[in-house]
Amino acid sequence: MDKLKKRICKKEPSLEDCRASNVILNEKSQSLFKGIFPQYAELISENLSFINNEKKLQLANLSKKLGLGDSQIK
């Protein structure tokens, strides 16, 4: 796993919190992401086309809260 991580990203210390690190994609991985993500976003959009915009906003907000974990939810 460490070899894979070294090939796709690098780890830098966080400027805000000395206990944390930021993981940054390398140029090759960024290029791959930029090529794949628009297609992924379009697929998600198509799959959620039956949901109205209000429900999509609720889903986005809930997803953000889940991503932050309960320590960040207020």
C-alpha positions, 0 to 999 in steps of 0.5 A: 500500500505504501508503494501505491501511495507514493505513486499517486500522492504525497503527504505534507504537514498541515499548516493549521494543525501540526498533528495533521497531514494533508494528502495531495495528488501528484500531477499524474493523478490530478490529470487522471482525476480531471479526466475521470471526474466530469464523467463521474459527476455527469453519471451521478447527475443522471442517476439523481435526475428524479430528485428535485433540487431541494432534495439534492441540496439536503442530500449534499448537506447530509453527505458533507456532515457524514464526511466531517464526522460527528465531531464537526456536526453542530 
